[in-house]
Amino acid sequence: MFLAGLGEELWKKFLPKYLESLGATVAAVGLFGTAEDFFDAIYQYPGGWLADHWGRRRAFLTFLTAAIVGYVIYLSSPTWPYLFLGLAFVMSWQAMGSPAIFATIGDALPKERRAMGFTIQSMLKRIPMVISPLIGGAMIGALGLQRGIRTGLVVTLALAGLAVALLFSLRLPVAPRDTVKMSGVWSSFHPTLKRLLVSDIVIRTCEGMADIFVVLYVTNVSGITIPRYGILVAIQLATAILIYLPSAKVADRVGRKPFVIATFFCFALFPVAVILSRGFSGLIFAFVIGGLREIGEPSRKAMIVDFAERQLRARTVGLYYLVRSLSITPASAIGGLLWKMRPEVPFVAAGIIGLVGTLLFAVSVEEQHAG
């Protein structure tokens, strides 16, 4: 996971600009974000099913190999529509692999240690998000946008190849097979898990409506260079990493609900903070708020695994994210349409939606079920 992320984050945050350089309009960029959410949705449950039936290691190997095919398509794309084909493969690792990672942590740790387990997983996932955008932004500054991103893709292929070699050394248990269908997995959902899912859908609609346009707003409207945008991304992720351990320790003592509320509130605040920022120093503050969105993410992930039955663990995670991602699929496309009115409009709309999601979670999930 660390090696694949180290490569992907060299260019991932700059993909909207890459699409733009290949001739894509803002509407097409929004459609790309919608396609990403769509693949993230439809791949989740199959990923969980394969992880439960094939075993975690075989599933990981399959998903990463598919992603490598996608990197090659990105690298060789002459025009922007090819990136949609590449996305279909690249999302295999991110979307299909997610239930397997959740289930592996759930298999390995007891309930009282899972929040800390997800904290470590989140840190290992996000350290590349701090380092790689800085390197990727510098490469783009030195080599130009297209050449810089393609150089990053070559590095990604090398790191992914190393990750495949390491995956062969994993020895993970294979769960006994069963005949439970998707409807049976849904029936196993705890009522609190369903309420968490509804709140999460609203919050991720907020995120999907604005996040893919942040790089365009910051560079095109605020006039910040791509290398300096890479610095902002690094600040955002460094903030997330710094808060993970202390927040996880406190959550184990006082409960998870306050931290999930704080996460959801920061999701609402971030897009508004971006458009209210004046200059680079103001954007630093906004991206610190963006980093604080992670303060309760390990607690939220632990809640999902806690409510999953052991033999259905990967499929429960997969179905949760299938429903969530499918529900928010239109968000980026709607954001692209709102951008045409004024660039600030999707960010304001996202902030309002985020506040609704925060209040919904606060009033619908009881503390005794969140801890």
Secondary structure, DSSP 4 states (H G I P E B T S, - for coil): -HHHHHHHTTTGGGHHHHHHHTT--HHHHHHHHHHHHHHHHHHHHHHHHHHHHH-HHHHHHHHHHHHHHHHHHHHH-SSTHHHHHHHHHHHIIIIIHHHHHHHHHHHHS-HHHHHHHHHHHHHHHHHHHHHHHHHHHHHHHHH-HHHHHHHHHHHHHHHHHHHHHHHTT---PPPPP----HHHHHHT--HHHHHHHHHHHHHHHHHHHHGGGHHHIIIIIS---HHHHHHHHHHHHHHHHHHHHHHHHHHHHH-SHHHHHHHHHHHHHHHHHHHH--HHHHHHHHHHHHHHTTTTHHHHHHHHHHTS-GGGHHHHHHHHHHHHHHHTTTHHHHHHHHHHH-TTHHHHHHHHHHHHHHHHHHHHS-HHHH-
